[in-house]
Structure formats: C-alpha cells, structure tokens
Amino acid sequence: MAEFQPLLLENLSLRLPQLAIRRICVNRHLPEANWVSAHQHDFEQLIVYLNGSGAQQVGDQRFAVVSGTVIAIPRKVEHAFVREHDRSRSPMCLVIDLEIASWNVAASLQAVTRLNASQMAELRRALLNLAEEADLGEPNPLRQGAAILEITGVVLEAAAAVRPEQRSAKHRYLQSIEESLAKTPIENWKPAAVAKRMDIDHDVLNRALKRECGMTLGQLIAARRLDRAKQLLDDSEHEIQSVAAAIGIDDRNYFSRWFRCQTGLSPSEWRLQKVA
C-alpha cells in the first residue's frame, strides 16, 4: 500500500563545499496509512514536518513530532514514522536528501530540533516560490536554484544551531535578552523597549543578535511569544481568548490569523491535534 503522495519533487545535483543536495520533495502522508515502514538510505536526510503529528523512529531513538519539527537522519540508519492516533492529522513533510562529505559536519547536526516562527515563514515562502517555478513549462533555473538553496539553508541553520547548554560568551546578547524577557510581563515585550532596558541601540542589538542566532530581536520575541501560546493551548483549561490575552493580543480573530501564519494550524486545530 502506498504510504504517502509526493506533491513536489526536485531531483538535483547541487554541490556545495562539504555537501551535495540530491533531492527535495514534499510528501503528504495518505489518510489510510498510519505509518511509514522502516527503511534506510546511503545518504543523509533532513525531514521537516510542515503539519500533522506522530512519532519518528530513528535507530533506537523515538521522537515526538509536530509542525516545525526537524529530524536529521544519518546515512545507513533505519527510520520509520508512526501516527500515534488514528484521529491525528496526516502529516505533510519536506524531505531533503543530502550527501555530506565530512563525518564531522554530519555529526554536528542535531537529531531533532524545531523551526522558530520566522524560519517557518521563510521556509513556506521559499517552498511556494519553488512550487510556482515547478508549475511553469520552462522554469527559470536561477530562480529555481535560489529557492532550493534558501530552503536547504533554513533547515540546515536550524539543524546545526548551537544547543542552549553550549552557548558561551559568544551568545551573551541572546542570553541577556532571554533573561530580560523572563523578568518582563509579556505585554511589554516590545523590541525597542527591550533594547532600551539593555541600554543598547536597537539596530546595533539586531545586528549582534542576527550574528548569534540568525534572528532579529523582533523575530526572537515573536518566536518566544509563539512558544508561550503553544504551551497555553496545550492546556485544555485555557480558552483561546484567554491565551490570546496572555501573550498580549486582545483580538481573538487577529490571534487566530497570526497563529495559523506561524504554524499552519488554527489555535483550535492545534489543540485538537495535541488532544488527539
């Protein structure tokens, strides 16, 4: 039985220093398929869950996956996917096949990580650009290549990000900002106000933060706000209106549009996915 339906497929041979991009595809798991059978490849693979949920088995490790989860699969390692509940939403995944020349580079990828809100938005935009090029009779190879490189870059940036416990003095701005946010009511999470409290010019702080984690201050705040919204939605006792208010958004409709833009799901769909 078929397990998924390919929606977008690009067979490639793009070579960069230390790695080659073999293929990019977007697969939608079929509703009647509750699993993807165990298999392995002779290349590295990155899987990004664009929506849906379940569990990804990689070797002897099992990871829960939701929208935005990135799984890095080493070559020759058996992996499989299982939907944990029949009612859970069938996932749609971006799959990137890579050949990484250096063992050290391959080993530096995190087994599992999550794309933040800005990365998800950037990835969706690049996928849309690639899909639009694929729909053309004669796609522009330059635009096509640019979209592929952007897609791969976003995912690799997340998968190779420095773990929190590895942060050093090189990440002092990020640490200082996160400490400031932890001490500040969420309704006061304004980029200009945070920069003022740190006594650093807003533009200077943005550039420093971009070097440290790839995000501006506004993007970092949006990602932390989204994390908080997800935590509250996972608790079924919180009404959606109260979740919106708790992260500093008074308009429920605006909150729903904002949340869907970040995750691909409405707040209600996110909650049903978690409950299921």
Residue pairs with C-beta under 8 A, 6 or more apart in sequence:
1 32
1 33
2 30
2 33
3 29
3 30
3 33
3 35
3 36
3 37
4 27
4 28
4 29
4 30
4 33
4 36
4 93
5 27
5 28
5 30
6 25
6 26
6 27
7 25
7 26
7 27
7 28
7 92
8 24
8 25
8 26
8 127
8 130
8 131
8 134
9 23
9 24
9 25
9 26
10 23
10 24
10 25
10 130
10 134
10 144
10 148
11 22
11 23
12 21
12 22
12 23
12 24
12 148
13 20
13 21
13 22
14 20
14 21
14 145
14 148
14 149
15 21
18 100
18 101
18 102
18 105
19 98
19 99
19 100
19 101
19 105
20 98
20 99
20 101
21 96
21 97
21 98
21 148
21 152
22 43
22 97
22 98
22 99
23 95
23 96
23 97
24 94
24 95
24 96
24 97
24 130
24 148
24 151
24 152
25 94
25 95
26 50
26 92
26 93
26 94
26 95
26 127
27 92
27 93
27 95
28 90
28 91
28 92
29 36
29 52
29 81
29 83
29 90
29 91
29 92
29 93
30 90
31 90
33 90
34 82
34 83
34 86
35 80
35 81
35 82
35 83
36 80
36 81
37 80
38 57
38 78
38 79
38 80
39 78
39 79
39 80
40 75
40 76
40 77
40 78
40 79
41 73
41 75
41 76
41 97
42 75
42 76
43 75
43 97
43 98
43 99
44 72
44 73
44 74
44 75
44 97
44 98
44 99
44 100
44 106
44 109
45 72
45 73
45 79
45 95
45 96
45 97
45 98
46 70
46 71
46 72
46 73
46 95
46 96
46 98
46 109
46 155
46 156
46 159
47 56
47 70
47 71
47 73
47 93
47 94
47 95
47 96
48 68
48 69
48 70
48 71
48 93
48 94
48 95
48 96
48 115
48 123
48 155
49 65
49 66
49 67
49 68
49 69
49 70
49 71
49 91
49 92
49 93
50 67
50 91
50 92
50 93
50 94
50 124
50 264
51 67
51 89
51 91
51 92
51 263
51 264
51 265
52 65
52 66
52 67
52 83
52 88
52 89
52 90
52 91
52 92
52 93
52 273
53 64
53 65
53 66
53 67
53 83
53 84
53 88
53 89
53 91
53 273
53 274
53 276
54 64
54 65
54 81
54 82
54 83
54 84
54 88
54 91
55 62
55 63
55 64
55 65
55 81
55 82
55 84
56 62
56 63
56 65
56 69
56 71
56 79
56 80
56 81
56 112
57 63
57 79
57 80
57 81
57 82
58 71
58 73
58 77
58 79
58 111
59 77
59 78
59 79
61 111
63 69
63 71
63 111
63 112
65 71
65 81
65 91
65 112
66 273
66 274
67 120
67 263
67 264
67 265
68 114
68 115
68 116
68 120
68 263
69 112
69 113
69 114
70 110
70 112
70 113
70 114
70 115
70 155
70 158
70 159
71 79
71 111
71 112
72 109
72 110
72 111
72 112
72 159
73 79
74 106
75 106
81 91
83 90
83 91
85 276
87 276
88 273
88 276
89 269
89 273
89 276
94 123
94 127
94 151
94 155
96 151
96 152
96 155
98 152
100 106
108 160
109 156
109 159
109 160
110 159
110 160
110 161
110 163
113 158
113 159
113 161
114 158
115 123
115 154
115 155
115 158
116 158
116 215
116 219
116 220
116 223
116 226
117 219
117 222
117 223
117 226
117 262
118 215
118 219
118 222
118 223
119 154
119 157
119 158
120 262
120 263
120 264
121 261
121 262
122 150
122 154
123 151
123 154
123 155
124 264
126 147
126 150
126 151
126 154
127 147
127 151
129 143
129 146
129 147
129 150
130 144
130 147
130 148
130 151
133 139
133 140
133 143
133 144
133 147
134 144
157 214
161 213
161 214
162 171
167 174
167 175
170 212
171 212
171 213
173 205
173 208
173 209
173 212
174 209
174 212
174 213
174 220
176 198
177 194
177 198
177 209
177 217
177 220
178 224
180 194
180 197
180 198
181 189
181 194
181 221
181 224
184 194
184 197
186 225
186 228
186 246
186 247
186 248
187 248
189 221
189 224
189 225
189 248
190 221
191 202
191 216
191 217
191 218
191 221
192 202
194 217
194 221
195 201
195 202
195 205
195 217
198 205
200 208
202 217
205 217
206 216
206 217
209 215
209 216
209 217
209 220
210 216
213 220
215 223
222 262
225 247
225 248
226 259
226 262
226 263
228 246
228 247
229 243
229 244
229 246
229 247
229 255
229 259
229 267
230 263
230 270
232 238
232 242
232 243
232 246
232 247
233 240
233 243
233 267
233 270
233 271
233 274
234 271
234 274
236 271
236 275
238 246
240 252
240 255
240 256
240 267
240 268
240 271
241 252
243 255
243 267
244 250
244 251
244 252
244 254
244 255
247 255
249 255
249 258
255 267
256 266
256 267
259 265
259 266
259 267
259 270
260 266
263 270
265 273
